[in-house]
Amino acid sequence: MSLEDRLAKLERRVAATELVRGSNGRANVSAPPEGWALRQLQEEFAARDERNGGVMFAGSGRLPSAEQFDWQVRFTTDEMVAYDWDDAAECLAALGSPVRLRILREILRGSRTAAELTDLDEVGTSGQIYHHLRQLAATGWLHTVERGRFEVPPKRVVPLLIALAITRR
């Protein structure tokens, strides 16, 4: 990368984090310039000579259950187009049930056992809950951490939140 390119990249990063004065006279952190993530991603793909670009997903935060999550992944367009999309159908189908989504939300909030989930309204009998738990576990959205306790694996928290975010209109 040339010196000019490096300087331009540094200037964009500084601009994204500078303090500005609000109308109330107090210092506020400015929002990153629109498109900053897209420009950074385009630069990364160009630097790697990946002409067809791609996608990147990342997330960091704390769940209501107090667990920390940090995750990122990057795929080229060529990788995603070549991927066997049939493999994705079962995983996506597992998220297609309002009951399973409710179960996942409650587990992210801290309810971890089937017994705790049976106390929820409109999730069904304990047998139905176990059926949903098995389907979510089979597709990687859940795993057991100890006898009878379930959690969303740390590497699946951000993908789950992304899947939900893309449904917002």
Disulfide bonds with the S-S distance in Angstrom:
none
